[in-house]
Amino acid sequence: MITRQPLVLVRLAAHHAEAGLQAGRRALATVRADLADDLSAPVMAELIEALEGEQARLIAVRRAVGL
């Protein structure tokens, strides 16, 4: 039933994007300290690049749903 309610879907998408952005910010803020001893420099760089790319994607989603 809710799949036929665009406003509900937009709100869910907005909440999902915002939660992902918050998680991504936390991950970016702590990943170097948390995993420095466990990851090589190239893997760390790849991880950070992936996290930054996901942040950019979620920002676009947030804009698209009008937050």
C-alpha positions in Angstrom: 0.0 0.0 0.0 2.7 2.5 0.9 4.4 2.0 -2.4 1.6 4.0 -4.0 2.2 6.9 -1.7 5.0 9.1 -3.1 5.2 11.3 -0.1 5.8 8.3 2.2 8.5 7.0 -0.2 10.2 10.4 -0.4 10.3 10.7 3.4 11.7 7.2 3.8 14.4 7.9 1.1 15.2 11.2 2.9 15.6 9.4 6.3 17.7 6.7 4.7 20.0 9.2 2.9 20.5 11.2 6.1 21.3 8.1 8.2 23.8 7.0 5.6 25.4 10.5 5.6 25.7 10.5 9.3 27.3 7.0 9.3 29.7 8.0 6.5 30.8 11.1 8.4 31.5 9.0 11.4 33.4 6.5 9.3 35.5 9.1 7.6 36.3 10.8 10.9 37.5 7.6 12.5 38.7 5.2 9.8 42.3 6.2 9.8 42.7 5.8 13.6 40.6 2.7 13.8 42.2 0.7 10.9 45.7 2.2 10.5 47.3 -0.8 12.0 45.3 -3.3 9.9 45.2 -1.8 6.4 48.0 -1.0 4.0 48.2 2.6 2.7 46.7 1.7 -0.7 43.8 -0.1 0.8 43.2 2.8 3.3 43.2 5.2 0.3 40.8 3.0 -1.6 38.5 2.8 1.4 38.5 6.6 2.0 37.8 7.1 -1.7 34.8 4.7 -1.6 33.5 6.4 1.6 33.8 9.9 0.0 32.1 8.6 -3.2 29.2 7.3 -1.2 28.9 10.6 0.7 28.7 12.4 -2.7 26.0 9.9 -3.9 23.9 10.4 -0.7 24.2 14.2 -0.9 22.7 13.9 -4.4 19.9 11.7 -3.1 19.2 14.2 -0.3 19.0 17.0 -2.8 16.8 15.0 -5.1 14.3 14.4 -2.3 14.3 18.0 -1.3 16.0 18.1 2.1 
